[in-house]
Structure formats: C-alpha cells, structure tokens
Amino acid sequence: MSADYVIVVQARMSSARFPGKVLASLHGTPILAHVLNRLSQAAPLADVLVATSDQVSDDPVAAYAPTLGVAVVRGPLDDVLERFRMCARLRPRRWIGRINADSPLLDATVVRRVLEARAGEPVDLVTTVFPRTFPVGQNVELIRTDALMRLRDDELTAQDREHVTQFFYRHPDRFSIRNIESTEPSRSGESVAVDTLDDLRRLEKLSAVQTG
C-alpha cells in the first residue's frame, strides 16, 4: 500500500558560493545520492521526486537522479513553489514533503518524527524550523497538499515562490503549524548542510568519525 505522501528533494546546480554542490562528491558519492539513501532508510515506502529547474545548468541533476531510480520534475528556476505544485499534480497525495539536496547527513529519525506528526489533529504544515532547534541541514517540512495548492498567487511574493513555505511562516494565524523539536536545542546554531567547499571538507571529516 502506497504512503499518503510524496517527498520532494529540492536540487539545483546553481549556487553562488558552491556551484554544483548537490553533485559534489562526499566519500566518493554525490551528495544527492547520500540524501536519497537517507530518505530510503527513513521512509522506505515513500514516493520520492527530485525537483530541479528547466535550465541547461540543471541538466546534470536531471540526468543523474534517474540512475538512482528517482523521477525528476523540472520547472521555473526561481519559482520553486511552482515546481512543488508540479510535483503535487504529478503525484497527487495528501501530503508533500520538502527536503534540501545539500543535506547529506540528514537524520532518518528526524524525517520519521515529521512524518509521524501528520497524524492526529488537523495540521497544514509539520516542520523543524518554527522555531529551529535542530542544526541546519536537518530541515524537514511536510505540507498538506491542499493547503499548498490553495495559496493565492496574488498574495505571494518572489521570496514566497523561492522558499515554498515562507508564506505559511509569515501568516501563522492562517495555518495550523506543528513544530518538531530537537532533544538537543543547543545545537541549533550548528550546520551539517553543504553551502561551501569548506563545509564539504568539514562534513567529510565529521562523517568519517561517525562511521569509523
């Protein structure tokens, strides 16, 4: 029986500080593959899509993801929200999850906690960042699909379109938001995401220690 959610991994090659980072090698494997592997551990029954842009610069992402058995959805470069709506139309589920492809150390336990929190009282958004108590790179969001599709285009700013869930956070009075908290909130200022080449080198050392 298929799950009532689809998880979308947001990936693109363009990055001001580290172009191509989502396919950069971490221990000999592209970062995107690490993210998808951790998702498969957290939610083995999940339907997963990679959302990238329709620009030539993202052709490598579109070519690589299918080699891992994951379908790709391509849409406007700066309108990430529209890409998520495209994913929702392609894979109509009650929920749509959002993961960033620069998070190779994504914790499967965090993913499972967010997915489990969709049960119970009605909620529009389950998140780990409102407020953030986890390190950057452990960001997981689960959006009720009908809430995402009901967002009015005439109310959305360019930033809302780029960041998908920003409108929810700007209007918490209009939505039911459930925040998942870390048991170690003091680590909220840390980062296990890859934003620069130095981050990649640091995470290689960190993950080698964790698995060594």
Secondary structure, 3 states (H helix, E strand, C coil): CCCCEEEEEECCCCCCCCCCHHHCEECCEEHHHHHHHHHHHHCCCCEEEEEEECCHHHHHHHHHHHHHCCEEEEECCCCHHHHHHHHHHHCCCCEEEEEECCCCCCCHHHHHHHHHCCCCCCCCEEECECCECCCECCCCEEEEHHHHHHCCHHHCCHHHHHHCCHHHHHCCCCCCEEECCCCCHHHHHCECCCCCHHHHHHHHHHHHHHHC
